[in-house]
Each structure stands twice: as C-alpha cells, then as structure tokens.
Amino acid sequence: RCELGILKQWYQRRVRGIPEILRYSPKSKVLLVGTKLDLVTANESKAIQQDFIDEMVEKTGAVDFIPVSAIQNQGVEEVFQRVAQISLELAPAKKRKSLDCSLM
C-alpha cells in the first residue's frame, strides 16, 4: 500500500514513460517501489487498495512491487536484494573455456 496522491502523480508521470523505455531497451525489467509506507501505516485512509497495486503491476509489466519506508527501514533491503536478483537473471551466463589437457 502507498499514499494515494503520490501514486496518482507517479502513474501520470512515470507509467506512461515505461513503454518508451522498453521500446529502446526491451530486456529491461520494471520493479515498482511504493514509498512512504510509514505514512500509510499511520493513516490507513490514505492507503491504496491492493487490487489497484496489482493493476499497476500488470499495466507496467513489473516483475514485483515492494512497499518501502526509508524512515523506518522497512523494505529497503528487500529492494536491493530484488534488484540484484533481477540483474543476475538478466546477465548472460558465462561460458567456461574448455581446458584441453594432454599428457605426454
């Protein structure tokens, strides 16, 4: 869940740009991060419903959504871990050189 006003602003400014990013970098992955989780926890009336978040994940083609509160250090580590995981999944597998040995 994240704050309604923030999410609407984000949607208007950022989501519309994602297709353009993916057009120039089709292998890119999108990870949605909901910020200011601490404000939502303090005031549930400002929370976005889960089905709206699910819709945003679907519309953007995001691989995941992670709610975060930097002030309370909630979800921050998970974001970095997920980004690392996504990066490793995108990295091409390195081929090992064949070590041909011959005995004389």
LINPE-V530380 format. One line per field, one symbol per residue. ss: DSSP state (@ for helix, = for strand, . for the rest). phi: phi as a letter, one per 30 degrees, with the letter a starting at -180 (. if undefined). burial: + if it has 24 or more other ideal C-beta (glycine too) atoms within 12 Angstrom, else -. A space follows every 10 residues. Layout:
ss=???
phi=???
burial=???
This chain:
ss=..=@@@@@@@ @@@@@@@@@@ @@@@...... ====..@@@@ @@.@@@=..@ @@@@@@@@@@ ...====.=. ...=.@@@@@ @@@@@@@@@@ .......... ....
phi=.bdeddddde edccdddded ddddbdddcc bdbdcieddd ddbedcdcde dddedddddd iddabbdbbd dchciddddd dddddddddd ddddddddcd cbcc
burial=+++--++--+ +---+--+-- ---------+ +++++++-++ ------++-- --+--+---+ -+-++++++- ----+---+- -+-------- ---------- ----
